[in-house]
Amino acid sequence: MNTYALPKDSKAWQNAIDRVAHLLPEGTTGSIQALKQLPVFAIIVVVAKTAVDKLTDSGRQMDDVVQTWSSEQRGWQAVVVADDEMAVANAHLIGTHEHLSDVAVYRYLLIPTDHKEMNADKREAVAHIIDEQLTAYLRKTLKPKPNYQFQVDETGQVSELTPEQMAQLKKGYIDVHILSIAQMLRRHKLVCFDMDSTLIHQEVIVELARIAGVADKVAEITESAMRGEIDFNESFAKRVALLEGVDVSVVDEIIKDHISFSEGAFATIKALKSKGCRTVLISGGFTPFAKYVAETLGMDEYHANPLLATGGKLTGRVERGIIDGKAKARIVAHVADKMVIDMEEVVCVGDGANDLLMMAISDIGVAYKAKPIVRVKADTSVNITGLEGVLYAMGHRFDKH
């Protein structure tokens, strides 16, 4: 089976807008900047295929469910966004055998039935409310996750759930992305990623500490930082100090035996590059690991902290200018400036609090399997898929055949 990356398909979203042009102020349908000022939302629903199959077996379709929900929202109308045939014709074979989450992706335009003007803060608040309400409605409709570990087929045969099925149940069934229609119509040219727990599963400083035998002490400092007792830079310096005297050979050992890429990472980077996006890794971790991850994935550039060593041993010191949240945001802005693009053409992806500033200055900030505080402040969150869920949130899709 081959995997194809489909274009963002902005024409499909524009077609949906044209169908409801009579509900919009005159002269706005063809202007991204004008649409940006209106409470017109793109809804992208990503659902596990197991849940879709269950819904279909009950005689219902996802589009019907969403339309029923929208009919109960006074003053709002949902429009199905139909695929544009040219998107399929222009698909790129990305040549990866990487397993992607078995999900279905549905797209809708949500528009007020009468013209409403809202400032940016109110539009953001409305988007969060819609997200919460629609997600809750879909979870209720698709039924809650079962707490058993077996299934019964149509013949009455009982069998245990496969590890993949159990993993899907633990992750949940649904991701709902509520974004401005303007964000779907724009072409994004730069996508920046955090590394630890985003592009890879691991936190590299934790791996270094484990091999050095100081994992518990590093954990104590991390917890102190999370309680707000010390800031990121101080906690980083204290953790690195514990690595003094560790042989530099542990770097190669960790890269060889302890680094694993997030599901969907290869497909995501290949798909973005096939669409002409520049992909950049920006990490508060260390350069040797960032170099390996970026080059293995085929990313365009990487930024991280140097891992200082002398005489084949780590020094335990850090250079001035640690890459913290502020530095990440500065790097994103600098790369965009070099590319001569606006920040509205930038997407940032991460999982931690130190990723929030770069998310805030970008057009779309995506929280990937992130902590609650990050999910709340991000534009949208990916939880049930691998990293390819970032593409779904951006409006891209995959086709497998």
C-alpha positions in Angstrom: 0.0 0.0 0.0 1.3 3.4 -1.0 0.9 6.6 1.0 0.2 9.9 -0.8 0.2 13.4 0.6 -2.6 15.5 -0.7 -2.3 19.3 -1.0 -3.9 21.5 1.5 -6.9 21.8 -0.8 -7.7 25.4 -0.2 -10.1 25.4 -3.1 -12.4 23.0 -1.3 -12.7 25.5 1.6 -13.2 28.4 -0.8 -15.9 26.4 -2.5 -17.7 26.0 0.8 -17.4 29.7 1.5 -18.9 30.5 -1.9 -21.9 28.3 -1.1 -22.8 30.5 1.9 -21.7 33.8 0.5 -25.2 35.2 1.1 -24.5 34.9 4.9 -21.3 37.0 4.7 -20.8 40.8 4.4 -20.4 41.8 0.8 -16.9 41.6 -0.6 -15.5 39.3 2.1 -15.6 35.9 0.4 -12.5 36.4 -1.7 -10.4 38.1 0.9 -8.4 36.1 3.5 -7.8 39.3 5.6 -11.5 40.1 5.6 -12.5 36.6 6.5 -10.0 36.6 9.3 -12.0 39.3 11.1 -15.2 37.2 11.0 -16.4 34.3 13.3 -16.2 31.8 10.4 -14.5 28.6 11.6 -12.9 25.6 9.9 -13.8 22.4 11.8 -11.6 19.3 11.2 -12.7 16.2 13.0 -10.2 13.3 13.2 -11.9 10.1 14.3 -10.5 6.5 14.9 -11.8 4.2 12.2 -13.1 1.8 14.8 -15.5 4.5 16.1 -16.6 5.4 12.5 -17.3 1.7 11.7 -19.4 1.5 14.9 -21.3 4.6 13.8 -21.9 3.3 10.3 -23.1 -0.1 11.7 -25.8 1.9 13.6 -27.0 3.4 10.3 -25.6 6.9 10.8 -22.9 8.9 9.0 -20.5 11.4 10.6 -21.8 14.3 8.4 -25.3 13.6 9.7 -24.0 13.7 13.3 -22.3 17.0 12.9 -25.2 18.6 11.0 -27.5 17.4 13.9 -25.2 19.1 16.4 -25.0 22.3 14.4 -28.8 22.4 14.1 -29.0 22.5 17.9 -26.6 25.5 18.0 -28.8 28.6 17.7 -27.5 31.0 15.1 -25.0 28.7 13.5 -24.8 26.6 10.3 -22.4 23.8 9.4 -21.4 23.2 5.8 -19.7 20.0 4.6 -16.4 20.7 2.9 -16.3 18.4 -0.1 -13.0 17.2 -1.6 -11.6 19.0 -4.6 -10.7 16.5 -7.3 -7.6 18.5 -8.2 -6.2 17.8 -4.7 -6.2 14.1 -5.5 -4.8 14.7 -8.9 -1.9 16.7 -7.4 -1.1 14.2 -4.6 2.6 13.4 -3.9 3.8 9.8 -3.3 5.8 10.2 -0.1 7.4 6.8 -0.2 7.2 5.8 3.5 6.2 2.5 4.9 5.7 4.1 8.3 2.5 3.0 10.1 0.0 5.9 10.3 -3.0 5.9 12.7 -6.1 4.4 11.3 -8.4 7.4 11.3 -11.0 9.2 9.1 -10.8 13.0 8.6 -14.0 15.1 8.2 -14.1 18.8 7.3 -16.7 21.4 7.9 -17.3 25.2 7.7 -19.1 26.7 10.6 -20.7 30.1 10.0 -23.2 32.3 11.8 -26.5 32.6 10.2 -26.5 36.3 10.7 -23.6 38.7 10.4 -21.6 39.0 13.6 -18.6 41.2 14.3 -16.3 39.9 17.0 -12.9 41.1 18.2 -10.0 38.6 18.3 -10.4 37.7 22.0 -14.1 36.9 21.6 -13.5 34.8 18.5 -10.9 32.8 20.3 -13.3 32.3 23.3 -16.1 31.2 20.9 -13.7 28.7 19.2 -12.9 27.1 22.6 -16.5 26.8 23.5 -17.4 25.2 20.1 -14.4 22.9 20.5 -15.6 21.7 24.0 -19.2 21.4 23.0 -18.6 19.5 19.7 -16.0 17.2 21.2 -18.3 16.4 24.1 -21.2 15.8 21.7 -19.2 13.5 19.5 -17.8 11.5 22.4 -21.3 11.0 23.7 -22.6 10.0 20.2 -19.8 7.6 19.5 -20.1 6.1 23.0 -17.5 6.2 25.7 -14.4 4.1 25.7 -15.1 0.5 27.0 -13.2 -0.6 30.0 -12.9 -4.2 28.9 -10.1 -6.0 27.0 -12.1 -8.3 24.7 -14.5 -8.0 21.8 -17.3 -10.2 20.4 -17.7 -10.5 16.7 -20.9 -11.1 14.7 -20.8 -14.8 15.2 -20.5 -14.5 19.0 -16.8 -15.5 19.1 -15.0 -13.8 21.9 -11.4 -12.6 21.4 -9.0 -10.3 23.2 -8.4 -6.8 21.7 -5.1 -6.5 19.9 -2.4 -4.3 21.4 -3.1 -1.7 18.6 -6.8 -1.7 19.5 -6.0 -1.3 23.2 -3.6 1.5 22.5 -6.3 3.3 20.4 -8.8 3.0 23.2 -6.3 4.5 25.7 -5.6 7.4 23.4 -9.3 8.1 22.8 -11.4 8.4 19.6 -11.5 12.0 18.6 -9.5 15.1 17.9 -11.5 18.2 17.0 -9.6 21.2 15.5 -11.5 24.5 15.4 -9.5 27.2 13.5 -10.2 30.4 11.6 -11.2 29.8 8.0 -8.4 32.2 7.1 -5.9 29.7 8.5 -7.2 27.0 6.1 -7.0 29.3 3.1 -3.4 30.4 3.8 -0.4 28.6 2.4 2.1 27.9 5.3 5.7 27.9 4.2 7.6 27.3 7.5 6.9 24.6 10.1 9.0 24.5 13.3 9.1 21.5 15.7 10.2 21.0 19.2 12.3 17.8 19.5 11.9 16.0 22.9 8.6 14.3 23.3 7.5 15.7 19.9 9.7 14.5 17.0 11.1 11.8 19.3 9.6 10.0 22.3 12.4 10.7 24.7 13.7 13.6 26.7 17.4 13.5 26.0 18.6 15.0 29.2 16.6 12.3 31.1 18.4 9.7 29.0 21.8 11.2 29.8 21.0 11.4 33.5 19.8 7.8 33.5 23.1 6.5 32.0 25.1 8.8 34.3 23.2 7.4 37.4 21.7 10.8 38.4 18.2 10.3 37.1 16.6 10.9 40.6 18.5 14.1 41.2 17.6 15.4 37.7 13.9 14.6 38.4 14.0 16.5 41.6 15.3 19.6 39.8 12.6 19.2 37.1 9.8 19.0 39.7 11.2 22.1 41.4 11.0 24.0 38.1 7.5 22.7 37.5 6.4 24.1 40.9 7.8 27.5 39.8 10.6 27.5 42.5 13.3 28.0 39.8 13.1 29.1 36.2 14.0 27.1 33.1 17.5 28.4 32.7 18.5 27.8 36.3 17.0 24.3 36.2 18.7 23.5 32.9 22.1 24.6 34.3 21.6 22.6 37.5 20.7 19.4 35.5 23.6 19.8 33.1 26.0 20.3 36.1 25.1 16.8 37.3 26.5 15.4 34.0 30.0 16.6 34.7 32.6 13.8 34.1 30.3 11.6 32.0 32.1 10.0 29.0 31.0 11.6 25.7 30.6 8.1 24.3 27.2 8.0 26.0 25.9 10.4 23.2 26.5 7.8 20.6 25.1 5.1 22.8 21.8 7.0 23.3 21.5 7.8 19.6 22.1 4.2 18.7 20.0 2.5 21.3 17.6 4.9 23.1 16.2 7.3 20.5 12.9 6.4 18.9 11.0 8.6 16.5 7.4 9.6 17.1 4.9 7.7 15.0 4.2 9.6 11.8 7.4 11.8 12.0 8.9 10.6 8.8 5.6 10.9 6.8 4.9 14.3 8.3 8.3 15.8 7.3 8.2 14.2 3.8 4.7 15.5 3.2 5.6 19.0 4.3 8.7 19.1 2.1 6.7 17.8 -0.8 4.5 20.9 -0.5 7.5 23.2 -0.4 7.5 23.9 3.4 10.7 24.5 5.2 11.0 22.3 8.3 13.1 23.4 11.3 13.9 21.7 14.6 14.2 24.0 17.5 15.2 22.3 20.8 16.1 23.2 24.3 18.1 20.0 24.3 21.5 19.3 22.8 23.1 19.7 19.4 24.4 16.1 18.8 20.9 14.8 19.2 19.2 17.6 17.3 21.6 17.0 14.4 20.9 13.3 14.3 17.1 13.7 14.5 17.0 16.5 11.9 19.3 14.8 9.4 17.6 11.4 9.8 14.2 13.0 9.2 15.5 15.1 6.3 14.7 18.5 7.9 16.1 21.7 6.6 17.9 23.0 9.7 18.2 22.6 13.5 18.9 24.7 16.5 19.9 23.4 20.0 22.3 23.9 22.9 25.9 22.8 22.6 26.9 19.8 24.7 30.3 21.0 26.1 33.1 18.4 26.6 36.8 18.4 27.2 39.2 15.4 27.2 36.4 13.1 26.2 34.3 14.1 29.3 31.2 16.3 29.6 32.1 19.5 31.5 28.7 20.0 33.1 28.7 23.6 32.0 26.4 25.5 29.7 27.1 28.4 27.4 25.3 31.7 27.8 22.2 32.0 25.6 20.4 28.8 26.5 17.6 28.0 24.1 14.6 28.6 26.3 11.1 29.6 25.4 12.1 33.2 24.4 15.0 32.0 22.4 12.8 29.5 20.5 10.4 32.3 19.5 13.4 34.5 18.4 14.7 31.7 16.3 11.3 31.2 14.6 11.0 34.9 13.9 14.6 35.0 12.5 14.1 32.0 10.2 10.8 33.6 8.9 12.7 36.9 8.4 15.4 35.1 6.4 12.7 33.5 4.2 11.0 36.9 3.8 7.6 35.6 4.9 5.0 36.8 7.4 4.4 35.0 10.7 0.9 34.2 9.3 2.8 31.7 7.1 4.3 29.9 10.1 3.2 26.8 12.1 4.9 25.8 15.4 4.5 22.4 17.1 5.5 21.4 20.6 4.5 19.8 23.9 6.0 21.9 26.7 5.5 25.3 28.3 8.8 26.5 26.7 7.1 26.0 23.3 4.2 28.4 24.0 5.9 31.6 23.0 6.9 30.3 19.5 3.3 28.9 19.2 1.9 32.3 20.1 3.8 34.2 17.4 2.9 31.7 14.7 -0.3 31.4 12.7 -1.1 28.0 14.1 0.4 26.7 17.3 -0.1 22.9 17.6 0.2 21.1 21.0 1.3 17.5 20.3 0.4 15.1 23.1 1.0 17.9 25.4 0.5 18.8 29.1 -2.9 20.4 29.9 -1.5 23.9 30.3 -0.1 23.7 26.8 -3.2 22.3 25.2 -5.3 25.1 26.7 -3.1 27.8 25.3 -2.4 26.3 21.9 -4.5 26.9 18.9 -5.3 23.2 18.6 -4.1 19.9 19.9 -3.2 16.5 18.5 -3.8 13.6 20.8 -5.1 10.5 19.1 -2.7 10.1 16.2 1.0 10.2 15.5 2.7 13.4 14.4 0.8 13.2 11.1 -2.1 14.7 13.1 -0.3 18.0 12.7 -0.9 17.8 9.0 -4.6 17.1 9.5 -4.8 20.2 11.8 -3.2 22.3 9.0 -5.7 21.1 6.5 -3.5 18.5 4.7 -4.5 14.8 4.3 -3.2 11.4 3.3 -4.6 9.0 0.8 -3.5 5.3 1.1 -4.0 2.8 -1.7 
